[in-house]
Amino acid sequence: MQSILITGSSGLIGSEVVAYFHALGFRVHGIDNNQRAVFFGPEGDTRWRQQQLKEMLPNFHHHELDIRNRQGILKIVKELKPTGIIHTASQPSHDKAEAIPFDDFDTNAVGTLNLLEAARRFCPEVPFIHMSTNKVYGDLLNTIPLYELETRWDYADPAYVNGIPESFSIDQSKHSLFGASKVAADVIVQEYGRYFNMPTCCLRGGCLTGPNHSGVELHGFLSYLVKCNLEGREYTIFGYKGKQVRDNIHSEDVAKFIHAFYEAPRCGEVYNLGGGKNNSCSILEAFTLTEIFTGKKQVYRYVEQNRIGDHICYYSDLSKMKSHYPQWIITKTLTQTISEIVKSWQGRMF
Ligand SMILES: NC(=O)c1ccc[n+]([C@@H]2O[C@H](COP(=O)([O-])OP(=O)(O)OC[C@H]3O[C@@H](n4cnc5c(N)ncnc54)[C@H](O)[C@@H]3O)[C@@H](O)[C@H]2O)c1
């Protein structure tokens, strides 16, 4: 039986990938220590999802381990010798990082190094898939000329008509401390691929979303927005007139791409992984879409000051992914995804 090791296995992407590979007949080992609750408090707690996986999946084995624990990571990879490693654990918030710079860097950069070196020592031939982020591009993206529509910004430069490609520079821009720790991880994952010829890849996520997110204000855009709508809680828009654009991809489509890479890995690759232009929306547009499914008007306030280094407009150019893995397609539309998030919160809240 093939066995896969997934870090951050109780989180949005980790738990989706756990369920996906389990359904394919894999033995699945998950590493998670509920650090999300430490980062974001009780609303970030992911134990509920860990419990669900434990109850539903007989071949899922949870390991309560911190990826910063170097000896622990070396030991578990040596013992399990998995046929693939999927690394989704992180401190995932742009804004949170400045308050916890050591925890942020130790988790995102050093935790990733611990896993890579463990893989190099004990299973260098197996695919190593790392969740990176579009924040590695920093605010250089905000220098692209834009035009303003009634409810969103869009690229005015025809070079970006299909979105942002992987060749966009990650250098000499402001990333946030989170973006910088993810750059460190992204570059070292590429390096283990290129220097040691290991089958590694970085998936630079746009907005990864889905029904199993424990969305909080500092992380999990759509999940948190829907939660606010259902609770009648005030949602705060930070700057850019609420027209800032995000491309949203359902966690199941992320899992499908991870599987495609696992089946036919390459060395040291980088892909922008988001919903693309078709699944993009601004905050104002997300309000309208959510209202359709909840029947409730979104309560919000507007603050003029944008979040430091926040992207004004981002959607991924998916052409490299599609050319390397032509069988992979986006299967979930944005409206489907929002309706699933609404149903999930309704089930969890009431
Ligand atoms: N969700 C998004 O919009 C988005 C966008 C771009 C990139 N990403 C990246 O994708 C990955 C997955 O994101 P997500 O939304 O599933 O995050 P998540 O917070 O839902 O899940 C991450 C999980 O990792 C666990 N974790 C954190 N630190 C840990 C540690 N030190 N040891 C063990 N476990 C730890 C957390 O408890 C949590 O369950 C992350 O690398 C994130 O940076 C996410």
The ligand as a MOL file (V3000), in Angstrom:
LIG
                    3D

  0  0  0     0  0            999 V3000
M  V30 BEGIN CTAB
M  V30 COUNTS 44 48 0 0 0
M  V30 BEGIN ATOM
M  V30 1 N -5.8640 29.4690 2.3420 0
M  V30 2 C -5.3160 30.3250 1.5130 0
M  V30 3 O -5.9830 31.2430 1.0200 0
M  V30 4 C -3.8710 30.1780 1.0940 0
M  V30 5 C -3.3960 31.0110 0.0790 0
M  V30 6 C -2.0810 30.8710 -0.3520 0
M  V30 7 C -1.2690 29.9200 0.2340 0
M  V30 8 N -1.7410 29.1370 1.2440 0 CHG=1
M  V30 9 C -0.8300 28.1590 1.8440 0
M  V30 10 O -1.4200 26.8710 1.7620 0
M  V30 11 C -1.0680 26.1050 2.9170 0
M  V30 12 C -2.3340 25.5830 3.5640 0
M  V30 13 O -3.1740 26.6640 3.9300 0
M  V30 14 P -4.5290 26.4130 4.7020 0
M  V30 15 O -5.4530 27.4930 4.3010 0
M  V30 16 O -4.9260 24.9770 4.5750 0 CHG=-1
M  V30 17 O -4.0450 26.6830 6.2050 0
M  V30 18 P -4.7240 26.1830 7.5630 0
M  V30 19 O -4.2800 27.1360 8.6030 0
M  V30 20 O -6.1780 25.9090 7.3680 0
M  V30 21 O -4.0140 24.7750 7.8120 0
M  V30 22 C -2.6810 24.6730 8.2450 0
M  V30 23 C -2.6170 23.6150 9.3460 0
M  V30 24 O -1.2440 23.5100 9.7480 0
M  V30 25 C -1.1960 23.3640 11.1500 0
M  V30 26 N 0.0930 23.8760 11.6120 0
M  V30 27 C 0.5090 25.1650 11.6280 0
M  V30 28 N 1.7330 25.2530 12.1600 0
M  V30 29 C 2.1170 23.9770 12.4770 0
M  V30 30 C 3.2830 23.4220 13.0580 0
M  V30 31 N 4.2980 24.2100 13.4360 0
M  V30 32 N 3.3660 22.0890 13.2090 0
M  V30 33 C 2.3130 21.2870 12.8300 0
M  V30 34 N 1.1690 21.7720 12.2980 0
M  V30 35 C 1.0670 23.1040 12.1210 0
M  V30 36 C -2.3760 24.1870 11.6670 0
M  V30 37 O -2.8050 23.7640 12.9430 0
M  V30 38 C -3.4410 23.9610 10.5890 0
M  V30 39 O -4.3140 22.8870 10.9240 0
M  V30 40 C -0.2080 27.0250 3.7740 0
M  V30 41 O 1.1350 26.7840 3.4840 0
M  V30 42 C -0.6010 28.4180 3.3230 0
M  V30 43 O 0.4410 29.3620 3.5250 0
M  V30 44 C -3.0300 29.2530 1.6700 0
M  V30 END ATOM
M  V30 BEGIN BOND
M  V30 1 1 1 2
M  V30 2 2 2 3
M  V30 3 1 2 4
M  V30 4 1 4 5
M  V30 5 2 4 44
M  V30 6 2 5 6
M  V30 7 1 6 7
M  V30 8 2 7 8
M  V30 9 1 8 9
M  V30 10 1 8 44
M  V30 11 1 9 10
M  V30 12 1 9 42
M  V30 13 1 10 11
M  V30 14 1 11 12
M  V30 15 1 11 40
M  V30 16 1 12 13
M  V30 17 1 13 14
M  V30 18 2 14 15
M  V30 19 1 14 16
M  V30 20 1 14 17
M  V30 21 1 17 18
M  V30 22 2 18 19
M  V30 23 1 18 20
M  V30 24 1 18 21
M  V30 25 1 21 22
M  V30 26 1 22 23
M  V30 27 1 23 24
M  V30 28 1 23 38
M  V30 29 1 24 25
M  V30 30 1 25 26
M  V30 31 1 25 36
M  V30 32 1 26 27
M  V30 33 1 26 35
M  V30 34 2 27 28
M  V30 35 1 28 29
M  V30 36 1 29 30
M  V30 37 2 29 35
M  V30 38 1 30 31
M  V30 39 2 30 32
M  V30 40 1 32 33
M  V30 41 2 33 34
M  V30 42 1 34 35
M  V30 43 1 36 37
M  V30 44 1 36 38
M  V30 45 1 38 39
M  V30 46 1 40 41
M  V30 47 1 40 42
M  V30 48 1 42 43
M  V30 END BOND
M  V30 END CTAB
M  END
